[in-house]
Amino acid sequence: MSKVELTVNGRAVSAEVEDRTLLSQFLRETLNMTGTHVGCDTSQCGACVVHVDGKAVKSCTMLAAQASGSEVTTIEGLAAGGALHPVQAAFKEHHGLQCGFCTPGMIMSAVDMINRYGGKLDEKTVRAELEGNICRCTGYHNIVKSILAAAEEMSGAAKVAAE
Amino acid sequence: MGIEGIGARVARKEDKRFITGKGRYTDDMVVPGMKHAAFVRSPHAHATIKGIDTAAAASMPGVIAVLTGDELANDGIGSLICGWMIHSKDGSPMNMGDWRPLAQSKVRYVGDAVAIVVADTKGQARDAAEAVNVTYEELPAVTEAVDALKDGAPLIHDNAPGNLIYDWEIGDGAAADAAIASAAHVTRMQIVNNRLVPNAMEPRATLGVYDEAEDHYTCWTTSQNPHVARLVMSAFYSVAPENKLRVIAPDVGGGFGSKIYIYPEEIVCLWASKKSGVPVKWVADRTESFLTDAHGRDHVTTVELAFDANNRMTGLKVDTIANLGAYMSLFSSSVPTYLYATLLSGQYTIPAIHCNVRTVYTNTAPVDAYRGAGRPEATYLLERTVETAARELGVSPAELRRTNFIREFPYQTPVIMNYDAGDYEASLDAAMAAADWSGFAARKAEAESRGKKRGIGMSCYIEACGIAPSQAVGSLGAGVGLWESAEVRVNAVGTVEILTGSHSHGQGHETTFAQLVADRFGVPIDSVSVVHGDTDKVQMGMGTYGSRSGAVGMSAIVKALDKVEVKAKAIAAHLLEADESDIVIENGQVKVAGTDKALGWHEVALNAYTAHNLPAGMEPGLKEGAFYDPSNFTFPAGCYVCEVEVDPDTGKTEIVQFVAADDFGNIINPMIVEGQVHGGIGQGIGQALLEGTAYDRETGQLLTASYMDYTMPRADDVPSYQVSHTVTACPSNPLGIKGCGEAGAIGSPPAVMNAITDAIGNNNLTMPATPQKVWAAMRA
């Protein structure tokens, strides 16, 4: 058994878990935070993406013990004080989701992507960056549109803040 | 239409829970005392079971129960069935082999369930499942349908000699032969429609809970049709009587057909819950999904299409062998017959059509409906053949299609279907204009200068949706009726609940169904709730598949709304002392036309429930139900154009343009409809370029059993799509809608393949057109 202590969405949590417990399993089963989904078990589909210390990570590929001491943000922690994150709002406005199963991972990857590129994203880059996130419903069209719209809004907001 | 009514581009009501991580899928469910299941599965494609030793597994940490097929049989649990009877052309019924939920004497494909282990944790259940010692005696296996029909092929079910399930035909063979014999030109093709794995992103899952005190079962499951699941589990599998069985399909993460069927796991987990005294949850991992979800397609076909001297089609002859896998899944028999051969007339006047279909057992996963179900197979063979014919005849593909389009409606095809409305030239023109077809030659030349081979291809599809008139499908062998139900409950404060037998697993019903109410009564969609997916809450319904939730499901809602409207108007007329025929409902007001006399919608509702002053003899309340049985199929149709560039050095295809012009009749929410088309095209491009299901021909092992082996379309494999609509209203239902869920997957594969073969100048290419295959075809 391993003692795991970490911060999830700003809240300190700790638990004794089997050594083999994956971070995705820890979030879903130990903490009952089921927004993070598991779609493939082989680190391909990206439904399980969360942020660990500010970086997008496939939580099905990381042991909970490895994440001990880290700051983890999940889809449940993205909307600050009830206001949707601009990426969440863009997915709704541009119909970037259908069944919703890949959506948490898509949104977490998109936030990370926009952060890394500082909002300087074009369609080709977004499509290449989404290599690790599979969606079966949307044909990606509206996901790409949502991410580009959110990137534009976030970089616009960043510019305003800078001025 | 109003800002939220029919035709409005309304953002989805259901999105908030999905974008904030608050969706509720089956694997998210937790009940007190819940334990976890793992299935022991056959590692062999074909073997007899000589013995099962569970002792070691039963003594492992955390293990509560290890249960086998003999115990399941002793408790009277029935075999899985196929619910659509097809007769061979000699009149004999199809040969349905026995499918036990847990195999007893024999396993027939890799993944066949043999035993279930229930344990405290998922990990413990899996560890113990590995310790169950099953002694197998391996038998030779066969995976390809063509091989399974050969003399000396391994026999999979004793009651299906030669592995033949049925040998069925439709149409007039003599007339088709005569047309071919006297033709000015005949185009002949060999067509393979590749086997696909549906791959909804949410793996299948179930949670079975037996309540001993009430002798009652609850089944949470990833289903597209919870009532059908309850009916089948009750009537055929003897799990529990219907009134003792509640089936809940909560949020479901995509279906595409694969979640229509009732699989062994739901049945076994319910039974295991009673047997072991604990709630039992099972969630497939992705490899289990690949191994055991019903697959799609897998046809091998020869086609002959005859033309007269004026390039008019005179006859079509089709001979298909369809692989149905190791067992007959719930609707498997209907897919390569009535959902396939009845669409072979396409958009064309073809006086004589004949199709023969042999379906075959193999040692592979069961095959059933996958997005489009039969219609993609029909469209692919016809549109590849028409395109090939145009090349052989030296006419443009558009001209050959125009020459043969059906132009008068209703049109009776030689293969059952009666097309009620359409304008095929309109969608062809729209697609060609959007694609700038006439500018293609210049684009091709420019690509050539960069060393790329550019090609263009089209496909003109038709499909049958609005499935289906109950009496008609009953006469064709269906074991169920295919109507839909709805109940509209107006609450005393004027808010509205719609209880629908349809099920949403991504289609946005909570929004579009609410738009119908907003349109009718002028109330905001936020005051309308859509309830679905729970047999305890919703009246019997048939569920969602075959693009039926609009044309059938919404028609049922319209019928119920009609009844509510009549009653609301009668109440208002009484209160306002006016004639019922003078009452109109607009913008949330119930008014006497041409006067200022009006009541708020909520006032009428409240009066219905206070019942202090109702018309004489009227029952209190404002709640009406309806069942809608369609009078015909609906016939969505359209034209897709695909433009590709092929790299001659690598064989890699890039789709540089994809245009869709669809006629879905009237549209409730264009944003959602476009999303459905995008998704369908994505899957169709996947079939054409990337997805191929490979079994080892000797051992029957599934070689493509993870996302590292089976190529799912990623965002950088597909382009942005140009989607538009032409409209001929459907005359067969009150909303004039046809259905849009499958069109993208039906129309796109032939457009892609026609474009690639045009680019490389070699028509001999099969799906998926991988770089390796394209590279080789360029050098053949």
HADDOCK unambig.tbl for C-alpha pairs under 7 A between the chains (distance, minus, plus):
assign (segid A and resid 34 and name CA) (segid B and resid 28 and name CA) 5.80 0.50 0.50
assign (segid A and resid 35 and name CA) (segid B and resid 21 and name CA) 3.75 0.50 0.50
assign (segid A and resid 35 and name CA) (segid B and resid 22 and name CA) 5.90 0.50 0.50
assign (segid A and resid 36 and name CA) (segid B and resid 21 and name CA) 6.94 0.50 0.50
assign (segid A and resid 39 and name CA) (segid B and resid 201 and name CA) 5.74 0.50 0.50
assign (segid A and resid 39 and name CA) (segid B and resid 202 and name CA) 5.84 0.50 0.50
assign (segid A and resid 39 and name CA) (segid B and resid 203 and name CA) 6.43 0.50 0.50
assign (segid A and resid 39 and name CA) (segid B and resid 286 and name CA) 6.76 0.50 0.50
assign (segid A and resid 40 and name CA) (segid B and resid 285 and name CA) 6.51 0.50 0.50
assign (segid A and resid 40 and name CA) (segid B and resid 286 and name CA) 4.72 0.50 0.50
assign (segid A and resid 41 and name CA) (segid B and resid 285 and name CA) 6.69 0.50 0.50
assign (segid A and resid 41 and name CA) (segid B and resid 286 and name CA) 6.55 0.50 0.50
assign (segid A and resid 44 and name CA) (segid B and resid 707 and name CA) 6.24 0.50 0.50
assign (segid A and resid 75 and name CA) (segid B and resid 20 and name CA) 5.88 0.50 0.50
assign (segid A and resid 75 and name CA) (segid B and resid 21 and name CA) 5.49 0.50 0.50
assign (segid A and resid 76 and name CA) (segid B and resid 20 and name CA) 5.51 0.50 0.50
assign (segid A and resid 76 and name CA) (segid B and resid 21 and name CA) 5.33 0.50 0.50
assign (segid A and resid 88 and name CA) (segid B and resid 19 and name CA) 5.73 0.50 0.50
assign (segid A and resid 92 and name CA) (segid B and resid 11 and name CA) 6.61 0.50 0.50
assign (segid A and resid 92 and name CA) (segid B and resid 15 and name CA) 6.11 0.50 0.50
assign (segid A and resid 93 and name CA) (segid B and resid 11 and name CA) 6.11 0.50 0.50
assign (segid A and resid 98 and name CA) (segid B and resid 506 and name CA) 4.24 0.50 0.50
assign (segid A and resid 98 and name CA) (segid B and resid 507 and name CA) 6.38 0.50 0.50
assign (segid A and resid 99 and name CA) (segid B and resid 252 and name CA) 6.79 0.50 0.50
assign (segid A and resid 99 and name CA) (segid B and resid 253 and name CA) 4.88 0.50 0.50
assign (segid A and resid 99 and name CA) (segid B and resid 254 and name CA) 5.42 0.50 0.50
assign (segid A and resid 99 and name CA) (segid B and resid 505 and name CA) 5.39 0.50 0.50
assign (segid A and resid 99 and name CA) (segid B and resid 506 and name CA) 3.53 0.50 0.50
assign (segid A and resid 100 and name CA) (segid B and resid 18 and name CA) 5.25 0.50 0.50
assign (segid A and resid 100 and name CA) (segid B and resid 253 and name CA) 6.43 0.50 0.50
assign (segid A and resid 101 and name CA) (segid B and resid 201 and name CA) 6.39 0.50 0.50
assign (segid A and resid 101 and name CA) (segid B and resid 202 and name CA) 6.16 0.50 0.50
assign (segid A and resid 101 and name CA) (segid B and resid 253 and name CA) 5.13 0.50 0.50
assign (segid A and resid 102 and name CA) (segid B and resid 201 and name CA) 6.72 0.50 0.50
assign (segid A and resid 103 and name CA) (segid B and resid 18 and name CA) 6.91 0.50 0.50
assign (segid A and resid 103 and name CA) (segid B and resid 19 and name CA) 6.45 0.50 0.50
assign (segid A and resid 104 and name CA) (segid B and resid 19 and name CA) 6.34 0.50 0.50
assign (segid A and resid 104 and name CA) (segid B and resid 21 and name CA) 6.22 0.50 0.50
assign (segid A and resid 127 and name CA) (segid B and resid 715 and name CA) 4.87 0.50 0.50
assign (segid A and resid 127 and name CA) (segid B and resid 716 and name CA) 4.73 0.50 0.50
assign (segid A and resid 128 and name CA) (segid B and resid 716 and name CA) 5.53 0.50 0.50
assign (segid A and resid 130 and name CA) (segid B and resid 715 and name CA) 6.06 0.50 0.50
assign (segid A and resid 131 and name CA) (segid B and resid 714 and name CA) 5.89 0.50 0.50
assign (segid A and resid 131 and name CA) (segid B and resid 715 and name CA) 6.47 0.50 0.50
assign (segid A and resid 131 and name CA) (segid B and resid 716 and name CA) 6.95 0.50 0.50
assign (segid A and resid 134 and name CA) (segid B and resid 714 and name CA) 6.05 0.50 0.50
assign (segid A and resid 135 and name CA) (segid B and resid 201 and name CA) 6.94 0.50 0.50
assign (segid A and resid 136 and name CA) (segid B and resid 200 and name CA) 6.29 0.50 0.50
assign (segid A and resid 136 and name CA) (segid B and resid 201 and name CA) 6.37 0.50 0.50
assign (segid A and resid 137 and name CA) (segid B and resid 679 and name CA) 4.88 0.50 0.50
assign (segid A and resid 138 and name CA) (segid B and resid 675 and name CA) 6.06 0.50 0.50
assign (segid A and resid 138 and name CA) (segid B and resid 678 and name CA) 5.81 0.50 0.50
assign (segid A and resid 138 and name CA) (segid B and resid 679 and name CA) 4.16 0.50 0.50
assign (segid A and resid 139 and name CA) (segid B and resid 678 and name CA) 5.14 0.50 0.50
assign (segid A and resid 139 and name CA) (segid B and resid 679 and name CA) 4.14 0.50 0.50
assign (segid A and resid 139 and name CA) (segid B and resid 681 and name CA) 6.73 0.50 0.50
assign (segid A and resid 139 and name CA) (segid B and resid 682 and name CA) 4.26 0.50 0.50
assign (segid A and resid 140 and name CA) (segid B and resid 715 and name CA) 5.65 0.50 0.50
assign (segid A and resid 141 and name CA) (segid B and resid 678 and name CA) 6.62 0.50 0.50
assign (segid A and resid 141 and name CA) (segid B and resid 720 and name CA) 5.43 0.50 0.50
assign (segid A and resid 141 and name CA) (segid B and resid 721 and name CA) 6.99 0.50 0.50
